[in-house]
Amino acid sequence: MMDRPKIILVEGKTDRVRLLQILQEEVNIICTYGTLSEEKLEEIILPLQEEDVYVLVDADYAGNKLRQQLKRELPNARHLYTRKMYREVATTPLEHLAKVLHDAHFEVNEQLLQDMEI
C-alpha cells in the first residue's frame, strides 16, 4: 500500500507557494483562506480526520483563532509554528520554514538548512 501524502493546512496561496519552494516530497497543501465556516469545515476538514495533518498558520490574531478552531476539529493534527517576530508564514525566511518542516520530519531542500547554519 502506498503511503498517502502528508497534508499541511495553511491560510493562503502565498503560504502555499512558500512551502512548495522548500518541500522535497509530495505534500498536499490546503489553503483555508481564513477561519472556517460550518460549510467549509464539512467540506475541507471532516474528510481529513484520519489523515496525517499538519497546521502552519500565521502567528497573529487571525492565525491563532484558526489554529484554535483546527485544534477542536482536528485534535490529531500536529501544529507547526513560525516565530512571533515573523508574524506571517509568507514573511518567514525560507531557511526558518525549512528548519520547522525538517524538524517535523518533512523532506526539505537541504541547501536551505545549510544556509541557516552559516
Residue, then its C-alpha position, 0 to 999 in steps of 0.5 A: m500500500m502506498d503511503r498517502p501524502k502528508i497534508i499541511l493546512v495553511e491560510g493562503k496561496t502565498d503560504r502555499v507557494r512558500l512551502l512548495q519552494i522548500l518541500q522535497e516530497e509530495v505534500n498536499i497543501i490546503c489553503t483555508y483562506g481564513t477561519l472556517s465556516e460550518e460549510k467549509l469545515e464539512e467540506i475541507i476538514l471532516p474528510l481529513q480526520e484520519e489523515d496525517v495533518y499538519v497546521l502552519v498558520d500565521a502567528d497573529y490574531a487571525g492565525n491563532k483563532l484558526r489554529q484554535q478552531l483546527k485544534r477542536e476539529l482536528p485534535n490529531a493534527r500536529h501544529l507547526y509554528t513560525r516565530k512571533m517576530y515573523r508574524e506571517v508564514a509568507t514573511t518567514p525566511l525560507e531557511h526558518l520554514a525549512k528548519v520547522l518542516h525538517d524538524a517535523h520530519f518533512e523532506v526539505n531542500e537541504q541547501l536551505l538548512q545549510d544556509m541557516e547554519i552559516 
